[in-house]
Amino acid sequence: MKFDQLETERSNPRTRNLDELSTYEMLRIMNEEDATVPLSVREVLNEVASAVELCVRSLEMGGRIVYAGAGTSGRLGVLDAAEVVPTFGVSKDLFVTMIAGGQEALANAVEQAEDSIELGEEEAKKVDITEKDAVVGISASGRTPYVEGILKYARKQGARTILICNVGTPRLTELADVTIAVRTGPEVITGSTRLKAGTAQKMVLNMISTITMVKVGRVFGNYMIGVKILNRKLVDRATRIVSEISELSYEESEKILEASGREVPLAILMALTGLGKEKCEESLKRNRGHVRSALKELGGVS
């Protein structure tokens, strides 16, 4: 399929006289177009769910989640990965990012880098993709050569592969175990996939990383229990989390948090079971840090 036949490259009939409109009318149309994105994402929730399951399986096997893309797609992968670390208190090595053009491409366009399948393969080798990893290729057109090279290499290594794109018939779908095709249609500015396509990609990445973290136990209820306590504000936040989950007083929760070594998941387990640090710590290790599973094992409230 030629580029001008891609859904994301077609001219949007609603905005053909965009430059002649008032500022308010330009913004109104843009807002209305953006409002269609969540509805498009809703259509592919089954595929997103399948992608989450692959990511969870990889992490449980000791693997990583690898985001790969070019331009806007690559930057969105870097952004999502960077935000996961402080949000859920996980190692920065858990989410690996690859962007065509490297670090320079985060701030400056390095558009030619996306045209090389070989570059993608070479960079995939450098990050040592294995059969334990889940590799997420992000490409609005569903055909970016750089992403193709990475997905090809990942398949050869036996890794799980996922494609996020914005067209109905992506060429790279043959390299993906799961294809998430969010059909956002023509952009307000023809071909500017940093707009609706980029918004859709960000939403899907948020879903994949967030729900993956929930399923591997980095969330209890709707609390971010992986918080790393680095300052006074976070001591207070962690204490309140333990207090609200256990329904113990702030003062009692503060003592338990200190006794746990300021490890929030451990403090929650101690508070809910009334057991000591050592026994709770052993249970958490057996359950890979999953508080809900450890609670069931120890006979606490689950």
N, C-alpha and C positions, 0 to 999 in steps of 0.2 A: 504494500500500500504506500502511495506517495504521501509526502508530508501534507500537501494541501487537501488530502482526503481524510486526514485525521480529524476526529470530532473537535479536539482542542485547538485546531488550527483554522477552523472555519470562521467566517465573519458572522457576528451576532446581529440578526436583523433588528433587534430592539435598540441597538446603539449605533446604527450607521450614521446618524446625524449628531453624534455625541458632542462634537466640538461646537455645535451651534446652540446647545441648550444652556439654560441658566445654571449657575453653580448648584443650586438646590436640586434641580431636575437631574443633573448628572449624578449627584449623590443618591437621590431617590432610586434611580434605576440601578445603580451599583448595589445599593442595599437590597433591593428586590432580587437581584441576581444572586447575591450572597446568601439570601434566605433559602435558596433552593439546595444549597450544599448539604445541610443536615438530612434533608429528605433523600438525597442521593446516597448518603452514607447508610441510612436506614435500610436501603435495598440490599446492602451487602453484609449485613450483620452476621449471617451464617458463615460467610467466608472469613470475617474477622475472628469469629469464635474459633474456627479451625486453626487460624494462624496463632491465636493465643495458646491453644493446646500444644501446638508444635514447640512454641517458645518455652512453655512450662516444662515439657519433656526434656528439652535441651538443658535447661538450668538444673533440673533434678539429676541429670546425668553428669553434671559438672562442666557443662559446656557454656557457651556465651551466646548473646544475641548480637548479630553484626548488621549494622545499617549501611547501605551502600547507595550512592546516588550522585548526580551531577547537578550543578547550579542550585536552584531553589530546592530541589528534592534532596540534594546532599546536605545543604545547610539545615534543613528541617530535621534530618536524621541526627546531625550533630547537636542541635538544640535539644531534641527530646532526650538523647542519651545523657547530655550534661545535666539536665534537670532531674533525671531519675536518681542520681547518686545522692544529693542532699535530701531529696523528698523521702526516699525509702531507706536511707542509710546503708546502701550496698556498696561493694567495691567498685571503683572506677573501671576495673578490668572486666566487669560483667557485661557492659554494653560497649561494643567496639564500633567505631565509625570509619567509613571510607568515603572520601569525596574526591571527585575528579579534579586534579590540580592541587590537591593537598591543602595545607593550612592557608596558603595564599588565597585560595578560592573562597574562604570564609568571608573575606572582606572585599575581594576584587574578582571580577568575572574572568574566568580562565576557560572560556567556552570551548576552545579547540580540544581540550583534554578529554571531553566526553566522547569523542569520535573514535577512540582506540579500544578495540576488544583486547588487544595484547596488553595495554596498560592496566586494564582491569584485572586480567589474569596475573600479571606480575605483582600487583599490589595485594591481591588475594593471597598469594604465596607468602608475602612478607608478614601478614598477620596470622599466618599459620592456621588457616581454617581446617577443622577436622570434622569427623562424623558426629561429634557431640554438639556442634554448633547449629544455630538457626540463623540463616542469612536472609535478610529482608532487602530486596532490591526495590528502589523507589524511582519511578520513571513515569512522568505524565504521559508520554507518548507510547509507553510500553515497548520501546524499541531501542533505547539508548545503548550504543555499543559498549561503553565503559561498564555499565551494569550487566550487560550480556556476558562480558568476559569474567566478571566476578561470579555470576550465577553458574556459568559453565564449570569453572574451577570448583566451586562449592559442590556441585553435583558429582564431579569426579571423586571428591573426597568423601562422599556419602553424607554430606550435611543436609539438613532440612532446608528447603528453599521457599521463599514467599515473595510474590511480586505485588507491589502496590502501584496502580496506574489509573489513568483517567479516560481510557478508551475501551470500547466494547470488545474489540478483537485485537488484543496486544500480541505482537509477534513473539515476545519473550515468555508467553504462557507455557510453552513446551518445556521450559527450564524450571518451572515452579511447581512445587507440590500443592501450593495454594495460591490462587490469583484473586486479588481484591481489586476489582475493576469498578472504581467509583466514577460513573459517567456524569461529569459536571457540565459537559457541552461547551459551546463556544464562549469565549471570554468577553468581558466588557470591552477590553482592548484586544483586538484580534491576535491570538497566539501568545498572549502574556499569561503564561501558566503559573506565574507567581500569585495570581488572583484566586479564582475559584478552585482550580486544581490544587494549588498550594494549601489553601484552607482545608480542603478535603483530606489531603495527605497528613496535615498536622492533626486533624481530628482522629484519623485512623491510628496514627502513631501513638497519640495520647491513650487511645483505647487499648492498644496492644501492650504497651509498657505498663500502664496502670493495672489492668486486670491480671496481667501476668504476675505482677508484684503481689496482688491480693491473693492469688492462688498459691503462691509459694510461701505465704505466711507473713508478709511484710506489713499487713494490715489486720487489725482486729476490730470487727464491727466496721466502723468507718473511720477509725483512728489510725494515724500514721505512727505505728509503734516502733519503726526503725530509726526514729529520730536520734541523731548523735548529739550528745550534750556537750556543747562547746562554749557556752556562756550562761550568764544568770537567767536571761530570758528563756533559754531552752531548759534550764533546770526547772523553772516554774511551769513551763508547758508540759514537760514530762511528768511532773508531780500531779498536775491536773488531769492528765490522761489516766494515770494509775488510779487516782481518786474517783474519777467519773466512771471508769470501767468496774472498779471493785465496790463502789459505794462506801468506801472508807473515808474518814476525814482527811483533810489536806495534810494535817500533822502526821497522822499514821502513815499516809502514803509517802510522805517525805522520808520518814525513817526507813520504810521498806525499800525505797529507791536507793538510798545510801547503802543499805545492807546488801543490795544486789550488785553494788559496784557501778551504779548509775546505768545499768543495762535495762532498758524499759521492758522488753519482752519478758525477761527474767523477773522483774519486779511485779509485773502483772500476774504472772503465774504464781508467785509467792503470795501475793495479796488475795488471789481468788481461791487458793487451796489451803492457805495457812501453813504450808510446809516450809522447810528451811531451804537456804540457797543451794546447798549441794544436791539435794534430791531433785529440785526443780531444774537445776542446771543439767543434770544427767538426762532427765527426760527430754529437755529441749534439744540436746545433742542427738538423742535417738530419733527425734522427730524433725531433724533438719531445721530447727529454729521455729517450727510451726506451733504457735501457742495453743491454737484450738485443738490440734491433735494431741499435744502434751497434756492438756486439760482432761481429755477423754481417758488417756492412759492413767492419769493419777486419780481419776474418779471425781474430778471437780465439776463445776458447772460448765457446760459446753453449749 
